[in-house]
């Protein structure tokens, strides 16, 4: 069942988090819906411009809709992640999206406001929610590459004005996370003082945590033991800190890197252990099972399991 992210955020604020998961393949789409229905947890399916280019916009959206037909008790929304004006226009024109993100965070404040406000006006005419971003995250995700020295935290002094001027529906903030498998170095963790001040300035307003993957070191070691050469100094977000952030207004937690690492580990180990096999269905099935288990655990960690009934 399709549900507006606006309703999800109103229901979950301060109580549980919504997993927003980037998907690229049929296996990921099916496993996500299986997990959501099994856990009875609401979730957001995220489609990036790169995913839309890879499978074509119509194909990737058709896969999501087909999965929804198979898992009718799943409660979900479809979101365009990290779009620019052209991506968003295409998504709005094609329909099927309940939410879009305009990523103008690399612009100065005035241009970010200007671009975001224009998208909000167009999207709201179609009852589509808009996520904006204020502050710049480091790391790499799809075609986004931001050197750590250019990453900066969100300035709480700017959030009220930004939301007031743009009328965006949710706001992604930079508070110590990073995109991609090569997360922030050191142990600074999430900046709860910034989250607290943002919540004080925008009580009840939905905050989004990008770069929410944990980057399990054991997964990386298993990948490397199977022929990979990933760096073992990567560091994701401490799961306990993610859970804690929910109490500070974080309603949407983006996940992408962890599911990619899972794909890599399952397939590397499979072909290492079964070098005589070449059928993609076998490791694909193993990946879906592992993905389902992984997401069920995430839903439980975010305290979202059983919450789908709130939308029936």
N, C-alpha and C positions, 0 to 999 in steps of 0.2 A: 504494500500500500504506500503510495506516494504521500509524503507529508512535507509541508513547507518547513525549511530550516528555522524560520521565525517561530513556529509553534514548538519545534524541538527545543530551541534555546529558552523560550519562556518556561517550558516544563522542567528543563534540567538545571537551570541556573542555581549554582551553589550546592547542588545535590549530587549530580553525576555528570560525566563527560560524554560527548558524542564522538565516536571514532569516525574520522573522515579519511578514507583510504583511496589512494591512487591506484587505478587499475589500467592494465594495458592489454591483457590477454583473456581469452575465454576461460582459462583455468582460474585466473584470479577472480573474475566476475562470478563464476559459479560458486567457488569456495567461499567468497565473501557473503553471498546470499544464503548459502547453506549455514554458515556460522551465525549470521544474524537471526535467521529463523530458529536455529537450535537454541541460541541463548535468549531468544525473545528480546533482542536489544535493537533499538533504533540506530541507524548508521547513515553516513553520507558517502555516496559513490563519487569519487573525484576523477574527472577527466581532464588531463592537461592538453595543451596544444600539441605536444609531441605525441601523446597517445592518439589524438584525433588524426594527426598526420600519418601515423604508423598504420592504423587500421582503416582509416578514412572516418570522417565525422559520423556518417550514417551507419557504418558498420559497428563502431564501438557503442553507439547509442542503442542500436538494435540488439546487441548482445546483452546490454543491461535490461532492456525491456523484455527480452526473452527469458532472462533469469527471473524477472519479477513474475512472469506468467507461471514459471515452474514452482516458485516459492511464494505463494500468495499471502502467507502470513508475515512475510518480511516487511518491516517498516523502514522506509528509506527516503532519501532525497538525492537528486543528481545535481552536481556542482561543477562548474567550469573553474579549474584552478589555474592561477597565474596567467590570466589572459591579458592581451592588450585590446585596443579598440576594435581591430579587425576580427580577432577571435571572438570577442563578445558579440559583435554585430552578427556574425554568422550563427552563433549559438542562439541568440534571441530570435533571429529570422527563422531558424530551423525549428525552434520550439523544443520542448522536452526537458528543459532545464528549470529547476526551481531557484537556482542561485548561481551567481557568477562572481568571479573575483577580478577586480582591476588592480594590477600590480604597477602602481606608479611611485613606489617607495623610493626609487633611485632618483626621482626628480626632487627639486627643491620643494619646500612646503607649499608655496603658492601654486606651482604647476601640478603638484599632487592633488591639491584641493580642486583645481580647475578640471582636471581630467576625470577625477572621481565623481565630482558633482554632475558632469555631463552624462556619465554612465548611469548614475543613480536615476536621473530623470528619465532616461530611455527605458531602463529596466523596470522601474516602478509602474510605468504605464502598462506593462505586461504582467504585473504582479510577481515579478522576479526579484528576489533579494540580492543585495550587493554586499560583498565583503571587500574591504579596502585594507591597505597596509600602511603603517606609519612606523618608520625606523627600518633599518636595513639589516637583513640576516646575512651572515657569511656562509661559505661553503658552495657546493655545487649540486644543482638538481636540474635534470634535463638540460636545457640550453642556458641556464642561469649560472653564472660564475662570478662570485664576489670575493675578492681577496679579503682576508681577515682584517687587514689594517683599515679597510673601508667600511667594515661592519660597525654599526653603532646602535646603542640602545634607544628605545623610544623615549622621547622626552615627555614626561607626564604633563608638563606645562602646555603642551600643544594639543593634547587629545580632546579636550572639551571643545576647543575652537574647531578642530578638524571635523569632529562628528557633527557639530552644530551646522557648519557651513556645507558639508557634503550630504548630510542626512543618510549616510551609509547605515546598513543594518547590523554589521558586525565589523570588528577591527582586529586585524592581525598585528601583533606587536613584537618587537625585538627585545627580549628579556633574557637572553643567554642561550638560545638554541641556534642551530645551524643546519643548512641543507646538506643532504648527501651522506655518504658513508664515512667521510673524513670530517668528523664533527669537531667541535671546539676542543682545543688542547687545554690542559690544566684542569683545575677543579672548581671553577667559579660557580658552576651550576646556574639555576634560575635565580633571577634577581627579584626576590619577593618584595623588597622595599619599593621597587618600581611598580610591580603588580598591585601592591596595596594602595599606592598613591593614585594609580589609574582608577582602581575600583572606588576610591573615595570621591574622585572627581566625576566618575560616570557610574553611579550606583545602579546595578541591575542591567548594565549594558553588556552585550555578549563580546567576550574577548576570545581570540583565536590563537592557538599555539602552533606555529609552523615548526617543522623539523622535530617532530615529537617522537621519532623512533629511538629505541634504547641502544641499538647497535650492540648486540650480545657478542662479547668477545669469544665465547665458545663457538658461536656460529662461524666467526672469522677463522678461528683455528682449525675447525673442521674443513672449511673451504681450502685453506692452505695445505692441510694434510692430504687433500685430494688433488693437488696440483695448482691451486690458486696462489697468488702472490700479493694478497691484500695486506696493507699495513695493519699491524696489531696494536698501534697506538691510538686508534680511533676511539672516540668516546661519545656516547649518545646521552640522552636525558635520563637521569635517575628516575626509575618508575615511581619511587616514593615522592619525588618532587612533582611529578606530573599529577599524581593524586592530590597532593597538597594544593596545587595550583587551581584545582576546581573550586576550592573555597574562596579563591581570589577573583572569581568571575570568568575563569576560562571554561568555555562551554564546548569548544570544538578543538580536537587534537588531531593534527595531520600525521598520517603514517604512510611512508613510501619505502624508505631505505630498508627497513626490517623485512618487508616482504620480498624485496629484491635479493637480499642476502639469503633468505630462506630458499628462494628459487635456485640460486647458485649452488648452495650447499647440497640440496636434494639431487640436482642433476649431476654435479661433479661426483658425488659419492656413488650415484647409480651407475654411471658409465665407468668409473674406476672399478667397481665391484662386478660389473656385468659387461666386460668389453666385447663380448660376442653378440650383444643385443643392439638393435637400432630402432626399435619401435617407440615413437614418441609418446604413445598412449600410456605406456607403463610408468615412466618417470612423471608424466603429467598427472596421472592418478595419484601417485605418491605425493606430489606437490600439493594437490588439492586437499588431501587428507591432512598434511602438515599445516597448510594454510588455515584450514578450518579450525584445527586445534589451537593454533596461534591466536586467531582472532577471537575465539571463544574466551580464551584467557585474558585477552585485552579488554573485552567487554566487561568481564568480571572485575578486572583491576580498576576500570573506570566507573564501576558501580552501576553500569547500564543494563546488566542482565535483568530480564523480567520487566523492563520498563516499556516495552513495545505496547503492552496492554493499555498504557496511558493514552494511546491515540486511537483506540478502537471505539 
